[in-house]
């Protein structure tokens, strides 16, 4: 029996500390993107509000969300 087969060496995780840090950054970027996407509706259903088509909701927020998913993808694939 090798020293590498002992139960003490079985406590290795697939993610290291840096993976969890990148994962947290990715989740924070996702939350920011979804917050940027929210709002813009009208309280009165009979009144149309143009602010739902702003640059922030149509272009910036989806780009931030995709960047957040990219950071999470990097955190999963990064070697610990």
Legacy VTK file of the C-alpha trace (Angstrom):
# vtk DataFile Version 3.0
C-alpha trace
ASCII
DATASET POLYDATA
POINTS 80 float
0.000 0.000 0.000
1.394 3.398 -1.062
1.489 6.522 1.046
-0.721 8.116 -1.604
-3.469 5.559 -0.942
-3.954 6.561 2.668
-7.281 8.135 3.671
-5.519 11.330 4.795
-4.826 12.305 1.173
-8.469 11.853 0.151
-9.490 15.333 1.348
-8.440 17.184 -1.837
-11.131 19.378 -3.345
-11.672 20.001 -7.041
-11.704 23.783 -6.431
-8.977 25.786 -4.767
-9.300 29.111 -2.988
-8.733 31.098 -6.180
-11.538 29.166 -7.914
-13.976 30.189 -5.193
-12.818 33.810 -5.383
-13.387 33.859 -9.169
-16.754 32.142 -8.673
-17.793 34.830 -6.189
-16.684 37.573 -8.581
-18.700 35.944 -11.371
-21.823 35.720 -9.219
-21.421 39.373 -8.204
-21.119 40.388 -11.875
-24.246 38.350 -12.676
-26.201 40.067 -9.911
-25.017 43.462 -11.175
-26.159 42.593 -14.706
-29.602 41.503 -13.566
-29.967 44.628 -11.412
-29.061 46.772 -14.445
-31.716 44.921 -16.457
-34.505 45.438 -13.914
-37.037 48.236 -13.722
-38.306 50.538 -16.401
-41.906 49.467 -16.332
-44.889 51.728 -15.950
-47.197 51.547 -12.946
-50.206 52.193 -15.177
-50.803 49.426 -17.761
-52.437 51.963 -20.113
-49.297 54.129 -20.311
-46.295 53.029 -22.398
-42.876 53.852 -20.946
-39.966 54.187 -23.420
-37.341 53.624 -20.707
-37.547 49.836 -21.124
-35.667 50.287 -24.408
-32.745 52.244 -22.932
-29.105 51.432 -23.713
-28.638 50.149 -20.167
-31.377 47.498 -20.409
-30.968 46.465 -24.057
-27.175 46.478 -24.504
-25.192 46.989 -21.290
-27.037 44.602 -18.958
-26.950 41.554 -21.285
-23.233 42.160 -21.929
-22.567 42.298 -18.183
-24.571 39.091 -17.636
-22.627 37.296 -20.378
-19.366 38.533 -18.841
-20.516 37.142 -15.493
-21.183 33.739 -17.031
-17.760 33.921 -18.693
-16.078 34.579 -15.339
-17.963 31.651 -13.789
-16.929 29.427 -16.701
-13.306 30.488 -16.147
-13.613 29.772 -12.403
-14.857 26.255 -13.088
-12.160 25.405 -15.632
-9.219 27.060 -13.839
-6.701 24.632 -12.338
-6.517 24.994 -8.545
LINES 1 81
80 0 1 2 3 4 5 6 7 8 9 10 11 12 13 14 15 16 17 18 19 20 21 22 23 24 25 26 27 28 29 30 31 32 33 34 35 36 37 38 39 40 41 42 43 44 45 46 47 48 49 50 51 52 53 54 55 56 57 58 59 60 61 62 63 64 65 66 67 68 69 70 71 72 73 74 75 76 77 78 79
